[in-house]
Structure formats: structure tokens, C-alpha cells
Amino acid sequence: MSESLALRADSRIDAVADALVAARRSGRALARFPEALPVDLEYAYRCQDAVIARWPDRVAGWKVGYIAPERRDAGGDPRLVGPIFASHIARPADGSGEFPVIAGGFAAVEAEFVFRLARDIAPRAAAWSVEDAAAEVAALHVGVELAGSPMADINVQGPCAVVADCGNNAGLLLGPEIANWQDCAMEELICSTWIAGELVGRGGAATLAGGPLAALAFALTRNARRGRGFAAGDLITTGAATGIHDIVAGQHATVDFGIHGRLHCRAVARTPA
């Protein structure tokens, strides 16, 4: 890339990041993606890095989302990652939390199995195997990802828009640990999601492509390619186990993990920061 093209690309990335951060912080919806959509995931991750650099909080975890085969770019990534900021993680003792949603934007809840890392992990050149990834885990929790964006049609726009805008993440409700998770069959880790008292999805760890550890291995590998490491205690979500379920202010969601716990979430109108 020539110097002039690189400067123009950097200028567009700055404009995208400025617009996304301003919209998220003010609680203002966006009618469309700022500037032109990123041409590929590599460009989209550069936008994400710029957003992270501007956000006034540290990254304390990463969400992992699945990319359908027909929506993958030439790089072939089957998943994507996005940051979860520390102030957006709740660990409610009573299992109940709130989800501020942007009016006119996107909001959804997702049942998640969430890994907590045991130690700091530096970027490495070799891809992570499922076995290597498992050795880095301190615990497996149940949780609810709060998916959110200022753009109502972010998922329609595709993975590049999702990646650029923090992976379409707005927070995480972290639930209890799953005791002896290594000994649990994936078919035993089941869950269901209810919104406004109606069942909207059933699933579990076995419905995630390759299982939760495949999602963790991807997150470790993908972030290493970006030169990003992890800190002890970081939380990694592993994918929507019952689907992506839209929610609006005023609605209640319950995610039931059976013997492993139940989490409740109330969506409330976002107050501009």
C-alpha cells in the first residue's frame, strides 16, 4: 500500500472509531455504519483496535461469535472476537442485572458458557489447539452476553460491521462456576432462554460448533495474530448457545442453565453518559 493510501485508510479508521465511540458513549443510535464498511476482517479489526484505544476503560474479556459459512471473507475465519470492557461486566450475587439499551439501536441477550483464564497469556505464533487452550482455564461459568450496538441492523450489515463495533457487545452478566466442568459431557450443559415469560430458545454447549473450547482456542489464536495477549482472570464467552434473542427496554429475560444456575436480566432505556 502506498503512503498516501495508507494515510487515507488511517483517516477512515479514525473517523469510524470516533463515530462509534461517540454513539456508544452518548447512547445515540446510528442510521448506518460510519464511512464505508470495512472491506475485510483485517481492516475491521483495525477499526476495533482504534475503538479500544479510545474507550475509557480496560478490556477484561472477549466475546466470541460464530460466522456462518456464507458470510465469511477470503480469510476464512469461522468466528470473530470483540472486547468486553471491565465496567460492562456484572457479577450479580442474586443472579439479576440490568441491560441499558440504546433506543433505535440493536439489543439482544445470548446464553453463554464463559471461560475464566488462569494466567497471563502472551501472543504466540503457533495456533492454539483445543487441548492447549483447556490448560489455560481456571473455571467455566454460565453467563449472559448483552449484545448491543448503536446500529439496529448491525448483524444485517455483516461480520465486518460487527467486528469493527466491539463485536456487537455491550456487556456480560457472569453467573456461577460449573463445578468439575472438565468431567461434564457437552450434552449435559444445557440451557433455555425466556423473554417476557415466553420461551425463545433452547440449546447448550453441544450446539456450539466444535464446542466451547474450540471458541476459546480461536480467541487465543485470533488475538495473537493481532499482537494481543490476555490477563489472568480475563473472561471469554464462547457463542450464543440458544441463539440471539432481541430485547427492548421494559422486557425481562431469564436464562436457565438447570442445575448450574439461572440468570435474570431487565432491559432498561440507556441514559446518555
Buried (B, 14 or more C-beta within 10 A) or exposed (E): EEEEEEEEBEEBBBBBBBBBBBBBBEBBBBEEBBBEBBEBBBBBBBBBBBBBEBBEEEBBBBBBBBBEEEEBBEEEBBBBBBBBBEEBBBBBEEBBBBBBBBEEBBBBBBBBBBBBBBEEBEBEEEEBBBEBBBEBBBBBBBBBBBBBBBBBBBBEBBBBBBBBBBBBBBBBBBBBBBEEBEEBEBEBBBBBBBBEEEEBBBBBBBBBEBBBBBBBBBBBBBBBBBEBBBEEEBBBBBBBBBBBBBBEBEBBBBBBBEEBBBBBBBBEEBEEE
